[in-house]
Structure formats: structure tokens, C-alpha cells
Amino acid sequence: MPEPAAAGVIRRVALVTGGARRLGAALARSLAARGYDLLVHHGASAAEAQTLAEELMAAHGGRVAIVQADLQD
């Protein structure tokens, strides 16, 4: 994982809900390519989320965290 940002440097962070698959994964890829650190949410797609996180860190070097949560009402 990359070193923390230097003092005074603001890092952009995005939360992508449903980020493990389809449209959410495409959005996560786009944001990572633009330099965002990501929090990728999934409901029940842990394997896909892990694969995506590894892909994004290898390709873009940013930080990616994964969170599982049921966001249904």
C-alpha cells in the first residue's frame, strides 16, 4: 500500500456503493484512473470486490478499502 499523503496534500476519496460489479465497478475503475482512493461497497459480492480492489491497486497504485453492508431498507 502506498505511503500516506504528505502533510498539506489533500487526497480525494470516493465511496462507490455497489462497487464490486457492473456499473459500480466501472465507476470505481474510472475514479481510480483519475487518482481517487476508494471505498468499495458490496452487499454479497466479496470475491468480486477483492478482485477489483487488487486490480485497481495494481493498475493505479491508490488505496482501496472494501466494506460489506446491507444498504436495503
C-alpha positions as CSV (number, residue, x, y, z in Angstrom):
1,M,0.0,0.0,0.0
2,P,1.3,3.5,-0.8
3,E,2.7,5.7,1.9
4,P,0.3,8.3,3.5
5,A,0.0,11.6,1.7
6,A,2.5,14.3,2.6
7,A,1.4,17.0,5.1
8,G,-0.8,19.5,3.4
9,V,-1.7,17.2,0.4
10,I,-5.4,16.6,0.1
11,R,-6.3,13.1,-1.2
12,R,-9.6,12.6,-3.0
13,V,-11.6,9.7,-1.7
14,A,-14.8,8.2,-3.1
15,L,-17.3,5.7,-1.7
16,V,-18.8,3.6,-4.5
17,T,-21.9,1.7,-3.4
18,G,-22.4,-1.5,-5.3
19,G,-18.9,-1.1,-6.5
20,A,-18.0,-4.7,-6.9
21,R,-19.9,-5.4,-10.1
22,R,-21.2,-3.9,-13.3
23,L,-21.8,-0.2,-13.2
24,G,-20.3,0.3,-9.8
25,A,-17.1,-1.5,-10.8
26,A,-16.9,0.7,-14.0
27,L,-17.3,3.8,-11.9
28,A,-14.6,2.6,-9.4
29,R,-12.2,2.0,-12.3
30,S,-12.9,5.5,-13.7
31,L,-12.3,7.2,-10.4
32,A,-9.2,5.2,-9.6
33,A,-7.8,6.2,-13.0
34,R,-8.4,9.8,-12.0
35,G,-6.4,9.4,-8.8
36,Y,-9.1,8.8,-6.2
37,D,-8.6,6.5,-3.3
38,L,-11.7,4.3,-3.0
39,L,-14.0,2.7,-0.5
40,V,-15.7,-0.1,-2.5
41,H,-19.0,-1.3,-1.0
42,H,-20.6,-4.6,-1.8
43,G,-23.6,-6.4,-0.4
44,A,-22.8,-10.0,-1.1
45,S,-20.0,-9.9,-3.8
46,A,-16.9,-10.3,-1.6
47,A,-14.9,-12.2,-4.1
48,E,-15.6,-9.7,-6.9
49,A,-14.8,-6.8,-4.6
50,Q,-11.5,-8.3,-3.6
51,T,-10.6,-9.0,-7.2
52,L,-11.5,-5.4,-8.2
53,A,-9.5,-3.9,-5.3
54,E,-6.4,-5.9,-6.3
55,E,-6.8,-4.8,-9.9
56,L,-7.2,-1.2,-9.1
57,M,-4.2,-1.1,-6.7
58,A,-2.0,-2.9,-9.2
59,A,-3.1,-0.6,-12.1
60,H,-3.3,2.8,-10.3
61,G,-1.4,2.4,-7.1
62,G,-4.1,4.1,-5.0
63,R,-5.6,2.9,-1.8
64,V,-8.7,0.7,-2.0
65,A,-10.7,-0.5,1.0
66,I,-13.6,-2.9,0.9
67,V,-16.7,-2.7,3.0
68,Q,-19.7,-5.1,3.2
69,A,-23.0,-3.8,4.3
70,D,-26.7,-4.4,3.6
71,L,-28.0,-1.0,2.4
72,Q,-31.5,-2.1,1.7
73,D,-34.3,-0.5,3.6
